[in-house]
Amino acid sequence: MARLRFDCVLLVVLAIRATAKRAEGRYSWEQAKCMFKGRKIAFGGDSNQRYHSWTFNVFLETGELRDCHYGKWGCEGSDYDEGERNQYWSPDWGRSKEGTHRMYMKKTFKDIGAQSQYWFLQTTWFDEEEAGKTDYEHMGDVAKQITGYDLVVVSSGWWELKPWGEKDRGYDKCGDSWESDCEKYYAADVKKVVEEWFKPAKAGVWRESSCCGDNQPKWMEGVEKTNEIAKKVINDENMGYAETFYLYDFDSLYDSTVDGTHAKPEFYHEWTMNIMEQAEKQLRTGCLGGSGGGGDESEDEGEGPSPTKQPTSSDESEDESDGGRPEPTYQPSSGSTANPSRDPTYQPSYQPTSVATPRPTSQPTSQPVAATPRPTS
């Protein structure tokens, strides 16, 4: 009887595993395990960074796309370690008291002796000046903990656009009206992250904000402003900058996200590919080899087919979310490729910024046109 029960349980587990979708991208699961073997990784950022870190964790552990729900605490055991739920690292220092905006969690990868950690950030930088003296921690405290880590990934921008009324910090109503104080204080805070979190680590990567902010499309310009400023600071400091804004625009937002805010797993996985590429330039593990990473910098911009554009199905929205006709959106291609190039969206709904992009962008047309798949060689 016990044997029969075991066999039934095994069949159920195998059936569940069979439905999981393999994570496809320009870097394989084996390359990721090679790159991150024995390493410590830190993530800091908002809810998009949270879901991305969970998608990263599932990929690094199983080679699959995350298929858990978009609840604020995710799936304990797969997204993060058992026993890590309901942990709070930062105090209520004036923005949000909600526990999921102060959360901390860890993921252990026993097979490769690695671990990742995630801290929810309500702002780009805060320390004792904002937090005061409490039993909780601030970003200066975390900086001491992650000194010497192999990779630190940070993203922050959307939260600085909210109407906080923080005139002393420069964040009053930056989403509604981007003014000189917004730029001045945001640039200083990004620089602080570089000095305190990135430079003491072996590799630091800033992940740019995706489209389009909490108040759409009004705050989209503010999102682009934060990306423009962060990119300049990061490039000036010779750290890694992972682009993500190009993957979808306002017109394709609801095909590319589950709720107009949080990306679908395929897009989070593409973020991981971009972060790996930027981290490899600093770590030089050699694990990405001829696929665009490793010791030879000439391989960093390898040729290869770009991700195909194909429509995605609608998904249920998440309880944390703060039109137009659906258009085809970027989806990573189903097959592993050498190193796809990253083309811009088929027709941006915003005005391009003055900052040059690392790749040529397509010229906007007078009327939006339907995207067609790019032929692969």
Salt bridges, closest charged atoms under 4 A:
ASP7 OD1 - ARG3 NE 3.51
GLU30 OE2 - LYS33 NZ 3.21
GLU61 OE1 - LYS107 NZ 2.93
GLU64 OE2 - ARG17 NH2 3.16
ASP79 OD1 - ARG66 NE 2.80
GLU98 OE2 - LYS72 NZ 2.75
GLU98 OE1 - HIS101 ND1 3.92
GLU128 OE2 - LYS133 NZ 3.06
GLU130 OE2 - ARG169 NE 3.40
ASP141 OD2 - HIS138 NE2 3.38
ASP150 OD1 - ARG39 NH1 2.92
ASP150 OD1 - LYS202 NZ 3.20
GLU160 OE1 - ARG95 NH1 2.89
GLU166 OE1 - ARG95 NH2 2.78
GLU166 OE1 - ARG169 NH1 2.86
ASP176 OD1 - LYS218 NZ 3.47
GLU195 OE2 - LYS199 NZ 2.90
GLU196 OE2 - LYS192 NZ 3.80
ASP214 OD2 - LYS162 NZ 2.68
ASP236 OD2 - LYS232 NZ 2.92
GLU237 OE2 - LYS191 NZ 3.53
GLU237 OE1 - LYS199 NZ 2.80
GLU243 OE2 - LYS231 NZ 3.21
ASP259 OD2 - HIS262 ND1 2.82
GLU266 OE2 - LYS21 NZ 3.30
GLU270 OE2 - ARG26 NH1 2.95
GLU277 OE1 - ARG26 NE 3.55
GLU297 OE2 - ARG284 NH2 2.28
GLU301 OE1 - ARG359 NH2 2.96
GLU318 OE1 - HIS262 ND1 3.16
GLU320 OE1 - ARG50 NH2 2.13
GLU320 OE2 - HIS101 NE2 3.67
ASP322 OD2 - LYS162 NZ 3.38
GLU327 OE2 - ARG325 NH2 2.44
ASP343 OD2 - ARG374 NH1 2.69
